[in-house]
Amino acid sequence: MPTGQIFAGNPAKLLRAMTAEESAFIGKSALNYAALAAVHAAECNKTFEQIKTDMALVAAGNESTPDYDSHRGVTTSLPA
């Protein structure tokens, strides 16, 4: 089966060929998803003391964390 096609339904039926923009988005989306997974893994590996420190810094307005920013929808950097 050729690549670059969009299928939908059950059973799946060919809808159309993907645009170049849609094809490029798939690669970018995978990179963004992997970056988000890395942030999530780092946040999940924090100790209780590290979490308390992060919460105190954010509450005081001194610092934000990538995890906190991601929940607010703030993007500080994206993969190239």
Secondary structure, DSSP 4 states (H G I P E B T S, - for coil): --SSEEEETTTTEEEEEPPHHHHHHHHHHHHHHHHHHHHHHHHHT--HHHHHHHHHHHHTTS---HHHHHHHT--S----
